Amino acid sequence: MDYQNQPLEDIRHIKNMMERSSRFISLSGLSGISAGLCALAGAWLAHSKISLYNYEHSTLVSDDRGTYVFRDGVYLLINQLLLIAALTFTAAFVTSFVFTYLRSKKTGIPLWGKASIRLFWNTVIPLVAGGIFLLKCLQLDGYELIAPGSLIFYGLALINASKYTLGEIRYLGYCQVILGIINLWMTGYGLYFWAAGFGLLHIIYGILMWVKYERVINNE
């Protein structure tokens, strides 16, 4: 497009419209807050299961029977933690979708368009790659890599997706990646890093985005 004969204000307006059309900007700050709350609830439930497991197995005798009970308990705990993770993800996804859908209706921007499709694929590809990596970690009993790996791949997905949505989301991605890398050297605290990354950071990000983009709209 030739901008040479256009007034400066018109040029800025046209560029803003082009940028809006290429980005999905209906992500709601309330989506981040709800996802963070779901993550904290999941982390609390997982911590409760781990604490109960440690208590029940702290007095096992060191004979063959104790070894078998301990092994069975580990597998049961892993299955419980995987179920908690799946339920947490489902709850976070559903609540995030609902808030984003409501914001999309309020702003008049289609929920499923070219921008949202690009956002979807650029988010899903790193997440799928990360999911395959984490499944292999589980196969090899590398449980200590699950929390840092999920943070790192999720952060990379956010950074990759930031080109097609609110640019601020890349800072959330940077923080997730940094937390995941630190967690690689502090693997005994994986659940706390997981809660900080998926819980607290999401809530902080959601509040900031709501204040910046949605408070004015809601007050109108």
Secondary structure, DSSP 4 states (H G I P E B T S, - for coil): ---TTS-HHHHHHHHHHHHHHHSB----HHHHHHHHHHHHHHHHHHHHHHHHHHHHTTT--SSHHHHHHHHHHHHHHHHHHHHHHHHHHHHHHHHHHHHHHHHHHHHT--SSSHHHHHHHHHHHHHHHHHHHHHHHHHHTT-GGGHHHHHHHHHHHHHHHHGGGB-TTHHHHHHHHHHHHHHHHT-GGGHHHHHIIIIIIHHHHHHHHHIIIIIHHHHH-
